[in-house]
Amino acid sequence: MTPTATKKLAMSKEGDTPPPSNIALAIASLGIVFGDIGTSPLYTLKACFNSSSLGVTPTMESVFGVLSLIFWALLLVLTLKYVTVVLRAQFQGEGGIFAMLSLIKGAEHGKGRALRTGLIFMVAICGAALLYGDGVVTPSISVLSAAEGLESISTRFEDYIVPIALVVLVGLFLWQRIGTQKIAIIFSPIMILWFVAMGVFGLMSIVKTPQILEAVNPAYAIDLFQSQPGRAFILLSLVVLCITGGEALYADLGQFNRRSITIAWCGIVWPSLLLNYFGQGAWLLGQTHAGKWGLPAPETDIGNPFFQIIPDMFSWPMIGLAMLAAIIASQAIITGLFSLTRQAIQVGLLPFMRIVHTSGEKEGQIYLPAVNRAMGAGCILAVLIFLTPEHLAAAYGVAVTTVMTTTTILLAVVARKVWKWPTFGIVPMIIVFLVVDLSFLGANLFKIPDGGWFPLVIAGVMILLMTTWRAGRAALAKQNPEVVEPLADFLSQVPVRKPTRVPGTGVFLTALKDTTPSSLVSLYSRMPVLHERVIILSMVPSPVARLPRSKQLEVEELDHGFCHVEGHHGYLQIPNVPRLLQLARNRGLDIEIDELSYFTRREIVMTGGSSSMWAWRKGLFAWMARNASSMTDVFELPSGQVVEIGLRVDV
């Protein structure tokens, strides 16, 4: 039996915890899903009008043009593309690139299927790998920006910004082990206050200069491109900061659900963002045209429009709240990558690793220690390399815009192959989405020399790991085909061969109830000896959180001293085989728990095979196989009673 995920068994939810309401999940999602998007007003307009190399000078035309670009980016990319359409593409309640891939694989049939599936696989792998690159940059820039805010309190903090950021990052990743649900309880009230405060202060500024609302007219964005085409195109690499976090929103679908995310976005997040962006724009408009509306004369340095619209009496509380919100912004991408990694394991692109479920209400709320450690190390490295948010901003956007483009490509396939939408409905939608995505991607390519290379390097490493694991498993299956022997055929040969029976009970694990365990086949073919009592055991995961004891076990007596035990466990219940067998003993199965011998098989990958893989990739695959979690760890087997049958396989 392999420790990879098996198909879920639909079972009764009797005894499971009632699911939370969509309103409760929507509130919880504010602290997990929308942190990145919710903190973008802190730096988006400041970057657009303060960047000497990429930004523009604040004039009436540029203010209206930039606000128009932001409005339509939020509408087209986040509201229409992700919230309205992409969130529909879920596989067993999960979202993300690999959820789309699973949907497409299930719908692909007919001639040319292998070629199409291979191309789609590569698109999905590239998109997922780039999300890992963005996942390292997002927490780094958010936390470093929060720490840099201390300089507004005192310049004495200047030399301590990087150490403070590193300490906060370490604490953030150590905190992940407590689980999404508990983090949401802490983060959500802060984010509710954050969104309400942003909306209120933005509205107060809009009331003073209501003319800014005209920026919803796309003609202002078009005019900006007509008057400054080159500058306006480069400006898109900064405007995109307002929509970074959209892909994490989709990846976090399994943590919550589509309805709760939609309620949170339409009910509080999107209105608050629009009010704040337009409030900042109203202030900028007043600064650039003081004579028209009687506001103070424009200054050379506009500062940060986000804080300029806040009344003096609320300045200090908002600085503190902004620091907390910026730290929380890291959470969306972290939890999204946990979900993405689990999906990569399920589709055979990464070796099995330990997955910890952290909620009794949502199966998708998980924690992966190995991923958490790798992300933490990557974020620390990013801070040490770039040192300032300005330098990190150059690395921000390249990866996420590429991911958005791959999502649109996969969305076209899902809409046609899975949803069966008519071509005349798909083509206009995909063209609009691709034009927007490719425009943002093209503008961000100019950032590569200044820092955009960093997430691309991380993406390259992930592409290498995923393609190597997939190619290695395929090579093993081709060169070392596993003979699947039906259990009924094996049992029929026992009285014919009359093997020697030795005292005791042997336990052999298998993935399928009617299949002879590969460890038993390997052992018996070389040493025709059987225990007096042989237990064939299979573990079946259930889509509910917990199963009552009455539904955890099925025992079937077979011929010739054989017995089949089928265990069922909820996703919050550790698949503990000894505990299951103790339950079987309590129900009458004649065994002694301390005298059982557990037999497992572990492949020992050797690199001397004749596969076409390069030697260094064979070595990498062998290293990945050695570091994958063993069945002893997965099923909590007592190490002193485990006999591991090593099978040398060449790749």
C-alpha positions in Angstrom: 0.0 0.0 0.0 1.4 3.4 -1.0 0.9 6.3 1.4 -0.4 8.6 -1.4 -3.9 9.8 -1.3 -6.6 7.4 -2.3 -10.1 8.1 -3.6 -12.4 9.4 -0.8 -15.2 7.1 0.3 -18.6 8.8 0.5 -19.9 8.0 4.0 -22.5 9.2 6.4 -21.6 12.3 8.4 -23.2 11.0 11.6 -21.1 12.1 14.5 -19.3 14.9 12.6 -19.3 18.5 13.8 -22.0 20.6 12.1 -20.4 22.9 9.5 -20.1 26.6 10.3 -22.4 29.1 8.5 -21.2 30.9 5.4 -21.3 34.2 7.3 -19.0 32.8 10.0 -16.6 31.4 7.3 -16.7 34.8 5.4 -15.7 36.6 8.6 -12.9 34.1 9.2 -11.7 34.4 5.6 -11.0 38.1 6.2 -8.0 37.2 8.3 -6.7 34.4 6.0 -7.7 35.0 2.4 -7.8 38.8 2.0 -4.7 39.9 3.9 -2.5 40.4 0.8 -5.2 42.2 -1.2 -6.4 44.2 1.8 -3.0 45.8 2.5 -2.3 46.8 -1.1 -3.6 50.4 -0.5 -0.6 50.9 1.8 1.8 51.0 -1.2 0.0 50.9 -4.5 -0.7 54.6 -5.2 2.5 55.6 -3.4 4.4 53.4 -5.8 2.5 54.7 -8.8 3.3 58.4 -8.1 6.6 58.2 -6.2 8.6 55.8 -8.3 11.2 57.7 -10.2 11.8 54.9 -12.8 8.4 53.4 -13.2 5.8 55.8 -11.8 4.2 59.0 -13.2 4.0 62.6 -12.1 0.8 63.4 -10.2 -1.3 65.5 -12.5 -5.1 65.7 -12.9 -4.8 63.4 -16.0 -2.5 60.9 -14.3 -4.5 60.7 -11.1 -7.8 60.0 -13.0 -5.9 57.6 -15.3 -4.3 55.6 -12.5 -7.6 55.4 -10.5 -9.4 54.3 -13.6 -6.8 51.5 -14.1 -7.1 50.4 -10.5 -10.9 50.3 -10.6 -11.1 48.3 -13.8 -8.3 45.9 -12.6 -10.2 45.1 -9.5 -13.4 44.7 -11.5 -12.1 42.6 -14.3 -9.4 40.5 -12.6 -10.6 40.0 -9.1 -14.4 40.4 -9.3 -15.2 39.0 -12.7 -12.4 36.6 -13.3 -11.6 35.1 -9.9 -14.7 35.6 -7.7 -17.3 35.1 -10.4 -15.7 32.5 -12.7 -12.5 30.9 -11.4 -13.9 30.0 -8.0 -16.3 27.7 -9.8 -13.4 25.5 -10.8 -13.1 23.4 -7.7 -12.2 19.7 -7.3 -13.6 18.0 -4.2 -14.0 21.5 -2.6 -10.4 22.5 -3.4 -9.1 25.4 -5.5 -5.9 26.3 -7.2 -3.9 25.3 -10.3 -3.9 21.5 -9.5 -7.7 21.5 -8.8 -8.1 22.7 -12.4 -5.7 20.1 -13.6 -7.7 17.3 -11.8 -10.9 18.6 -13.4 -9.3 18.6 -16.9 -7.7 15.1 -16.5 -11.2 13.7 -15.6 -12.7 15.2 -18.7 -10.0 14.4 -21.3 -10.9 11.5 -23.7 -10.2 10.4 -27.2 -7.4 10.8 -29.7 -4.6 13.0 -28.8 -5.4 12.8 -25.1 -1.8 12.0 -24.0 -0.4 15.0 -25.9 -3.0 17.4 -24.6 -2.7 16.1 -21.0 1.1 16.5 -21.2 0.9 20.1 -22.4 -1.7 20.9 -19.8 0.4 19.3 -17.1 3.4 21.5 -18.0 1.2 24.6 -17.9 -0.1 23.7 -14.5 3.4 22.8 -13.2 4.8 26.2 -14.4 1.9 28.1 -12.8 2.1 26.3 -9.5 5.9 26.7 -9.3 5.6 30.4 -10.0 3.1 30.7 -7.1 5.8 29.2 -4.8 8.1 32.0 -6.0 5.5 34.6 -5.2 4.8 32.9 -1.9 8.3 33.7 -0.7 8.2 37.4 -1.8 4.8 38.2 -0.3 5.5 37.6 3.4 9.0 39.2 3.0 7.8 42.5 1.6 4.7 42.7 3.9 6.7 42.1 7.1 9.6 44.2 6.0 7.2 47.1 5.1 5.6 46.7 8.5 8.9 46.9 10.3 10.0 49.9 8.2 7.0 51.7 9.5 8.8 52.1 12.8 11.0 54.7 11.2 8.0 57.1 11.2 8.2 56.8 15.0 11.9 57.3 15.4 15.0 57.2 13.2 16.7 55.1 15.9 14.9 52.1 14.5 16.6 52.4 11.2 19.4 49.9 12.0 17.0 47.4 13.5 14.5 47.1 10.7 16.0 44.0 9.1 16.5 42.1 12.5 13.0 43.0 13.6 11.6 41.7 10.2 13.5 38.5 10.6 12.2 37.9 14.1 8.7 38.6 13.0 9.0 36.2 10.1 10.4 33.4 12.3 7.5 34.0 14.7 4.9 34.0 11.8 6.1 30.6 10.5 6.3 29.1 14.0 2.7 30.2 14.5 1.4 28.2 11.5 1.3 25.0 13.5 -1.6 26.1 15.5 -3.8 25.9 12.4 -5.8 28.2 10.1 -8.9 28.1 12.3 -7.2 29.5 15.4 -5.2 32.0 13.4 -8.4 33.2 11.8 -10.0 33.8 15.2 -7.1 36.1 16.1 -6.6 37.8 12.7 -10.2 38.3 11.5 -11.2 40.9 14.1 -8.1 42.9 13.2 -8.9 42.7 9.5 -12.5 43.7 10.0 -11.4 46.8 11.9 -8.8 47.4 9.1 -11.3 47.2 6.2 -13.9 49.4 8.1 -11.2 52.0 8.9 -9.9 52.1 5.3 -13.4 52.5 3.9 -14.5 55.2 6.4 -11.3 57.4 5.9 -11.5 56.9 2.2 -15.2 58.0 2.2 -14.3 61.1 4.3 -11.8 62.2 1.7 -14.1 61.5 -1.2 -16.8 63.7 0.3 -14.3 66.6 0.2 -13.5 66.0 -3.5 -16.4 64.0 -5.1 -15.1 64.7 -8.6 -12.7 61.8 -8.2 -15.7 59.3 -8.7 -15.5 60.2 -12.4 -12.5 58.0 -12.6 -14.7 54.9 -13.0 -15.0 56.0 -16.6 -12.5 53.8 -18.6 -11.9 56.8 -20.9 -9.4 58.2 -18.4 -7.3 55.1 -18.5 -7.4 55.2 -22.4 -6.4 58.9 -22.4 -3.4 58.1 -20.2 -2.2 55.5 -22.7 -2.8 57.8 -25.6 -0.8 60.7 -24.0 2.0 58.6 -22.5 1.9 55.1 -24.1 5.3 53.9 -23.0 5.1 55.3 -19.5 1.6 54.1 -19.1 2.5 50.6 -20.1 5.4 50.4 -17.6 3.0 51.9 -15.0 1.0 48.6 -15.2 3.8 46.9 -13.3 2.9 49.1 -10.3 -0.9 49.1 -10.8 -0.8 45.3 -10.6 0.1 45.7 -6.9 -3.6 46.3 -6.3 -4.6 42.8 -7.4 -1.7 40.6 -6.2 -3.3 38.1 -3.9 -5.9 37.0 -6.4 -4.3 33.6 -7.1 -3.9 33.0 -3.3 -7.6 33.8 -3.0 -8.3 30.8 -5.4 -5.8 28.6 -3.7 -7.4 29.2 -0.3 -10.8 27.9 -1.6 -10.3 24.6 0.2 -9.7 26.5 3.5 -13.2 28.0 3.3 -15.7 27.8 0.3 -16.8 29.8 -2.7 -19.9 31.3 -1.1 -18.1 32.5 2.0 -15.3 34.1 0.0 -17.8 35.8 -2.3 -19.7 37.2 0.6 -16.5 38.6 2.2 -15.3 40.1 -1.1 -18.5 41.7 -2.2 -19.7 42.6 1.3 -16.7 44.3 2.8 -13.3 43.9 1.0 -14.1 45.2 -2.5 -16.1 48.3 -1.3 -13.5 49.1 1.3 -10.7 48.9 -1.2 -12.5 51.1 -3.7 -13.4 53.7 -1.1 -9.8 53.9 0.1 -8.2 54.1 -3.3 -10.6 56.8 -4.5 -10.1 58.6 -1.2 -6.4 58.6 -1.8 -7.0 59.8 -5.3 -9.3 62.6 -4.1 -6.4 63.8 -1.8 -3.9 63.6 -4.7 -6.4 65.5 -7.0 -6.7 68.3 -4.4 -2.9 68.5 -4.1 -2.4 68.9 -7.8 -5.2 71.4 -8.4 -5.3 73.5 -5.2 -6.4 76.5 -7.0 -9.5 74.8 -8.4 -10.9 73.4 -5.2 -9.2 75.6 -2.6 -6.9 72.9 -1.1 -3.2 73.5 -0.1 -0.6 74.0 -2.8 1.0 70.9 -4.2 4.3 69.7 -2.6 7.3 68.2 -4.3 7.1 65.0 -2.2 3.6 63.8 -1.9 4.5 61.2 0.8 2.2 58.3 1.3 -1.4 59.1 0.3 -2.7 56.3 2.5 -1.7 58.1 5.7 -2.4 61.6 4.3 -6.2 61.0 4.3 -6.2 59.9 7.9 -7.1 62.6 10.5 -4.3 63.5 12.9 -6.0 62.1 15.9 -6.2 58.6 14.3 -2.6 58.6 12.8 -0.9 56.6 15.6 -3.7 53.9 15.9 -3.7 53.5 12.1 0.1 53.1 12.0 -0.2 50.3 14.5 -3.1 48.7 12.7 -1.3 48.9 9.4 1.7 47.1 10.9 -0.6 44.3 12.1 -2.5 44.1 8.8 0.7 43.9 6.8 1.9 40.9 8.9 -1.5 39.3 8.4 -1.1 39.8 4.6 1.4 36.9 4.6 -1.2 34.4 5.7 -3.2 34.1 2.5 -0.2 32.9 0.4 1.1 30.6 3.2 -2.2 28.7 3.6 -2.7 28.7 -0.2 0.6 27.0 -0.7 -0.2 24.4 1.9 -3.3 23.5 -0.1 -1.4 23.6 -3.4 1.3 21.2 -2.1 -1.3 18.7 -0.9 -2.8 18.8 -4.4 0.6 18.3 -6.0 1.1 15.2 -3.8 -2.3 13.9 -4.9 -1.6 14.2 -8.6 1.9 12.6 -8.3 4.1 15.7 -8.7 5.7 15.6 -5.2 6.6 12.8 -2.8 4.4 12.2 0.2 5.0 14.4 3.2 3.4 14.8 6.5 0.0 16.7 6.4 -1.6 17.9 9.6 -5.3 18.7 9.7 -6.1 21.6 12.0 -9.9 21.9 11.9 -12.8 19.7 12.8 -15.1 21.7 10.5 -13.2 22.1 7.2 -11.1 19.3 5.8 -9.1 21.8 3.7 -7.6 23.6 6.7 -4.2 21.9 6.9 -0.6 22.5 7.9 2.5 21.0 6.2 5.6 21.3 8.4 8.1 20.7 5.5 6.5 23.4 3.3 6.4 25.8 6.3 10.1 25.3 7.0 11.1 25.8 3.4 8.9 28.9 3.0 10.3 30.4 6.3 13.9 29.8 5.1 13.1 31.4 1.7 11.5 34.5 3.3 14.5 35.0 5.5 16.8 34.6 2.5 14.8 37.2 0.6 15.0 39.8 3.4 18.8 39.3 3.7 19.3 39.6 -0.1 17.1 42.7 -0.8 17.1 44.4 2.7 14.5 47.0 1.8 10.8 46.9 0.6 11.8 49.1 -2.4 14.2 46.5 -3.7 11.7 43.7 -2.9 9.0 45.5 -4.9 11.1 44.9 -8.0 10.7 41.2 -7.4 7.0 41.5 -6.7 4.6 40.9 -9.6 6.6 38.9 -12.1 5.6 35.5 -10.7 2.0 36.3 -9.8 1.1 37.8 -13.2 2.5 34.7 -14.9 0.4 32.5 -12.6 -2.7 34.6 -13.5 -2.0 34.0 -17.2 -1.6 30.3 -16.8 -4.9 30.2 -14.8 -6.7 31.9 -17.6 -5.3 29.3 -20.1 -6.4 26.4 -17.9 -9.8 28.2 -17.3 -10.4 28.1 -21.0 -9.9 24.3 -21.1 -12.1 23.8 -18.0 -14.9 25.9 -19.4 -14.8 23.9 -22.7 -14.1 20.4 -21.5 -15.6 20.2 -18.1 -18.4 22.8 -18.0 -19.3 22.3 -21.7 -19.8 26.0 -22.2 -20.4 27.0 -25.9 -17.4 28.4 -27.8 -19.1 31.7 -28.6 -19.4 32.3 -24.8 -15.9 31.2 -23.9 -13.8 33.0 -26.5 -14.8 36.6 -25.7 -14.3 36.0 -22.0 -10.9 34.4 -22.4 -9.8 37.1 -24.8 -10.6 39.9 -22.3 -8.9 38.0 -19.4 -5.8 37.3 -21.5 -5.5 40.9 -22.8 -5.5 42.1 -19.2 -3.2 39.3 -17.9 -0.6 39.6 -20.7 -0.6 43.4 -20.4 0.3 43.1 -16.7 2.8 40.3 -17.4 4.5 42.3 -20.2 5.0 45.3 -18.0 6.4 43.2 -15.2 9.1 41.7 -17.4 11.0 44.9 -17.1 11.5 44.2 -13.4 13.4 40.9 -14.0 17.0 42.5 -13.9 16.2 44.5 -10.8 14.8 41.6 -8.6 12.2 39.8 -10.7 14.8 37.0 -11.1 14.4 35.9 -7.5 10.9 34.4 -7.7 11.8 33.0 -11.1 14.7 31.1 -9.6 12.5 29.6 -6.9 9.9 28.7 -9.6 12.7 27.0 -11.6 13.7 24.9 -8.6 10.1 23.8 -8.0 9.6 23.0 -11.7 12.8 20.8 -11.5 11.6 19.0 -8.4 8.1 18.3 -9.7 9.1 17.2 -13.2 11.9 15.0 -11.8 9.5 13.3 -9.4 7.0 12.7 -12.2 9.6 11.5 -14.7 11.2 9.2 -12.1 7.9 7.6 -11.1 7.1 7.0 -14.7 10.5 5.5 -15.4 10.2 3.1 -12.4 6.7 2.0 -13.5 8.1 1.3 -17.0 11.3 -0.5 -16.0 10.0 -2.2 -12.9 6.3 -3.0 -13.6 4.5 -4.1 -10.4 2.6 -7.3 -10.8 -0.9 -6.9 -9.3 -2.1 -10.2 -8.0 -5.8 -10.5 -7.0 -6.1 -11.7 -3.4 -8.5 -14.5 -4.4 -5.8 -16.0 -6.8 -3.2 -15.9 -4.1 -5.4 -17.6 -1.6 -6.3 -20.3 -4.1 -2.6 -21.2 -4.4 -2.0 -21.6 -0.6 -3.4 -25.2 -0.3 -1.8 -26.2 -3.5 1.8 -25.0 -2.6 1.4 -26.0 1.1 3.8 -23.4 2.4 5.5 -23.7 5.8 3.4 -22.0 8.5 5.3 -20.3 11.4 3.8 -19.2 14.7 2.5 -15.7 15.1 0.5 -13.1 13.1 1.8 -11.1 10.2 0.1 -7.9 9.1 0.4 -6.8 5.5 -0.9 -3.4 4.3 -2.5 -2.9 0.9 -4.2 0.0 -0.9 -7.0 -2.1 -2.3 -9.2 -4.6 -0.5 -9.0 -7.3 -3.2 -5.3 -7.0 -4.1 -2.5 -9.0 -2.6 -0.1 -6.7 -0.7 3.1 -6.1 -2.7 5.1 -6.8 0.4 3.5 -10.2 0.8 4.1 -11.0 -2.9 7.7 -10.0 -2.7 8.4 -12.0 0.5 6.5 -15.1 -0.5 8.1 -15.3 -4.0 11.5 -15.6 -2.4 10.7 -17.3 0.9 7.5 -19.5 0.7 6.7 -19.2 4.4 3.5 -17.8 5.9 2.5 -17.0 9.5 -0.3 -19.1 11.0 -2.4 -16.0 11.0 -2.2 -13.4 8.2 -4.0 -10.1 8.3 -4.5 -8.1 5.1 -5.2 -4.6 6.2 -6.3 -1.6 4.1 -6.9 2.0 5.4 -9.6 4.1 3.7 -9.8 7.9 4.4 -13.2 9.5 4.9 -14.3 13.0 3.9 -15.7 13.7 7.3 -13.6 15.0 10.3 -14.2 12.2 12.7 -15.8 8.8 12.5 -17.4 7.1 15.5 -15.8 3.8 16.6 -18.8 1.9 15.2 -17.8 3.0 11.7 -14.1 2.7 11.9 -13.7 -1.0 11.3 -14.8 -3.9 9.1 -13.5 -7.4 9.6 -13.9 -10.3 7.2 -12.6 -13.8 7.8 -11.0 -15.5 4.8 -9.8 -19.0 4.1 -6.5 -20.6 5.2 -5.9 -18.5 8.3 -6.2 -15.2 6.4 -8.3 -12.2 7.5 -9.1 -8.9 5.9 -9.4 -5.8 8.1 -10.6 -2.5 6.6 -10.1 0.6 8.6 -11.9 3.9 8.1 -10.7 7.2 9.5 -11.8 10.8 9.4 -9.4 13.4 8.1 -8.7 14.7 11.6 -8.0 11.1 12.9 -4.5 9.8 12.6 -4.6 6.5 10.6 -3.1 4.5 13.6 -2.9 0.9 12.6 -2.1 -0.6 16.0 -5.0 1.3 17.6 -7.3 0.0 14.9 -6.2 -3.6 15.5 -6.7 -3.2 19.2 -10.3 -2.2 18.4 -10.6 -5.3 16.2 -9.2 -7.4 19.1 -11.8 -5.9 21.4 -14.5 -7.0 19.0 -13.3 -10.6 19.0 -10.3 -10.9 16.6 -7.9 -13.4 18.1 -4.6 -11.6 18.0 -2.0 -10.3 20.5 -1.1 -6.7 19.7 2.4 -6.9 21.2 3.3 -10.0 19.2 2.2 -8.7 15.7 4.8 -8.4 12.9 4.1 -5.6 10.5 5.4 -6.0 6.9 5.9 -3.0 4.7 7.7 -2.5 1.4 10.1 0.4 0.6 11.6 1.0 -2.8 15.3 1.7 -2.7 16.0 3.7 -5.8 19.2 3.0 -7.6 20.6 5.1 -10.4 22.1 2.4 -12.6 19.0 1.8 -14.7 18.7 2.3 -18.5 16.1 5.1 -18.4 16.7 8.2 -20.5 16.9 10.5 -17.5 20.2 12.3 -17.0 22.4 11.0 -14.3 22.1 14.1 -12.1 18.3 13.9 -12.3 18.4 10.2 -11.3 20.4 11.2 -8.3 17.9 14.0 -7.5 15.0 11.6 -7.8 16.7 9.0 -5.6 17.3 11.7 -2.9 13.6 12.7 -3.1 12.5 9.1 -2.7 14.8 8.6 0.3 13.3 11.6 2.1 9.7 10.8 1.4 7.7 9.8 4.5 7.7 6.0 5.1 4.6 3.8 5.9 5.9 3.4 9.4 5.5 7.1 10.0 2.3 7.5 8.1 0.4 4.7 9.9 2.0 5.0 13.4 3.5 1.5 13.3 5.6 0.5 16.3 9.2 0.5 14.9 10.3 -2.5 16.9 7.6 -4.7 15.2 8.1 -3.6 11.6 9.9 -5.7 9.0 10.6 -3.4 6.1 11.1 -5.3 2.8 13.5 -3.3 0.7 13.1 -3.6 -3.0 16.0 -2.3 -5.1 14.6 -0.6 -8.2 16.7 0.9 -11.0 15.8 4.1 -12.7 
